[in-house]
């Protein structure tokens, strides 16, 4: 997200931080019921942001300060819980998880002032690890970069190749090409 305009970065970081936080709930639970309860807490806390001040939870405070003023509602963001709930106690990746990736990128596109539908398609590619085909206008190129990296990682996994370190030259070049040229 460092390639996004500086004014939007905190909102984008909050949005992706929420996705990471919900993913950590799933990854860190050994009891499905406890995981469901923790996800339900997040859903309720996000929905409550529309009517009450945020609790003393740093991510919720950041969302209230940076994301909600840009036109996204807490109740809308609460739907992101569905993206992760199906992964608890499951070996399969449910379609709701992939569709939630589309929602996440659609919201990010809204924050970036770009085409929400295109952002959603980029998010579906990102969440599924499939290649995105087509050119992308400048505002959404940071999202294209993330989708390109996800496709690269998925291709390496299918080929049983080791994953590249996050800051590797190959990953950085792929990201830079997506940002610079939009393809």
Secondary structure, 3 states (H helix, E strand, C coil): CCCCCHHHHHHHHHHHHHHHHHHHHHHCCCCHHHHHHHHHHHHHHHHHCCCCCCCCCHHHHHHHHHHHHHCCCHHHHHCHHHHHHCCCCCCCCCHHHHHHHHHHHHHHHHHHCCCHHHHHHHHHHHHHCCCCCCCCCHHHHHHHHHHHHHHHHHHHHHCCCCCCCCCCHHHHHHHHHHHHHCC
